[in-house]
Amino acid sequence: MQLTSYAVTDIGRLRKQNQDYVFRSEVPVGPLPNLFIVADGMGGHKAGEYASMCAVETVVDEVNLSKERSSVRVLSEAIRKANAKVRGKALSDDHYYGMGTTFVAATIDEEGLNVANIGDSRLYLISGGEIRQITTDHSLVEEMVRMGSLERNKARLHPDKNIITRALGVLDEADVDFFEVEGLRAGDTILMCSDGLSNMVEDSEMCGIVCGQGTVEERAKRLVAAANMNGGRDNIAVVLIGVS
């Protein structure tokens, strides 16, 4: 199995700071065969930017040092330490109080795909011309959909769409979800993104772009362009991974 990837962030059309942060490595990071991350920070001036950067860089550092062999244990322990670091900074410096970040990480091996997620940044699998969201949003709107008080097709445009129910660095312990997808096939594509993409572009449009012509880089940039064309109300982060 070979991977080809591209990662990009964009400030969008309305924001003055870019609080999204991405990481990609197609080669091993510590015991993991590869590693891909999207984080979307939240907080006041520079706080969200620091939270996402700190979380991603701490996880990468901890993965590099890990002696574990299970991908889930590697990611779980690294995220725990990142949560403690972001949380500690938020509690020790008033300028960073209340900051946090969404966090979605993925690693791919011959068995399939392992994903860790907290917040509302997403991971999708595009396979056979169809798109499927693998992660579940930790958001107020997702809770409303799950409880049956809001229809799924109205969720993306709901005024409370940006209220998240979990984030890294907000509590002493991070409540992380893990997902596993078995049996990736040649031609599959994995899309990781912040809500600056998923709130601005319908899943069907994302699927059309990802399944279109061009390199992984060209299609990732097309996703960003589509989000900006539709308003670009938030920072945009995209990590696109092609499987061959």
Residue, then its C-alpha position, 0 to 999 in steps of 0.5 A: m500500500q502506498l500513500t500520497s498526501y497533501a496538507v494545507t491550511d487557509i485563513g479564510r475570508l473573514r478571520k484575522q488569525n489562522q487557528d488551524y494546524v495540520f501535520r502529515s508524514e507518510v513515513p514512520v513517526g515513532p512506532l506508527p507507520n505514518l501520521f496525519i493530524v488536523a487541529d482547530g484551536m479556540g480561544g482569545h487573541k493567539a490562544g486558539e492558535y497556540a492550543s492547536m499548535c501545542a497539541v499537534e507538536t506535543v502529540v508528534d513529539e510523544v509519538n516519536l518517543s513512544k515504546e508502545r506497539s498498539s496504534v490506539r495506545v500510542l495515540s491515546e497516551a500522546i493525546r493525554k500528554a498533549n491535553a495536560k500540556v495545553r490545559g496546564k498553559a491555560l491554567s497558568d497564564d490568564h492570556y490563554y485561559g479557556m483555550g482548547t482545540t479540536f483534534v483528529a489524528a489518523t494512521i494507516d497500516e496494512e490492516g486499515l485505518n486507526v482514527a482518534n477524534i475529539g471535537d468537530s474536526r472530521l475524517y471522511l473516507i471516499s471510496g467507490g465514488e461515495i463519501r462516508q464520515i468516519t468520526t462523530d462530531h462532539s457538538l451541540v448540533e450533533e447531540m440534537v440530531r442524535m436525540g431527534s430534535l433536529e433533522r440531519n439535513k438542517a444541521r450544517l446551517h444551524p446557528d449553534k453549529n460551532i458549539i462543541t461539547r468536547a475539546l482537547g485542553v479544556l478539562d483535566e482529562a480528554d475524552v477521545d473517541f477511537f475509530e477503526v476502518e478495516g480493509l482500505r483499497a487502492g483508489d480510496t481517499i481519506l479526507m481530514c478537515s476542520d469545520g471551516l471546510s465541512n460547514m461551508v461545503e456539502d459532503s456531496e460537493m466535497c466528494g465530487i472534488v475529491c473524486g475529480q481529476g488532478t493530483v492530491e495537492e490540486r484536489a486539496k486546494r480545490l476544496v479550500a477554494a470551494a470553502n472560500m467561494n461559499g463564504g470562507r467564514d472560518n479558517i480551513a484545514v485539509v489533509l487529503i490522503g490517496v491510497s494506491 
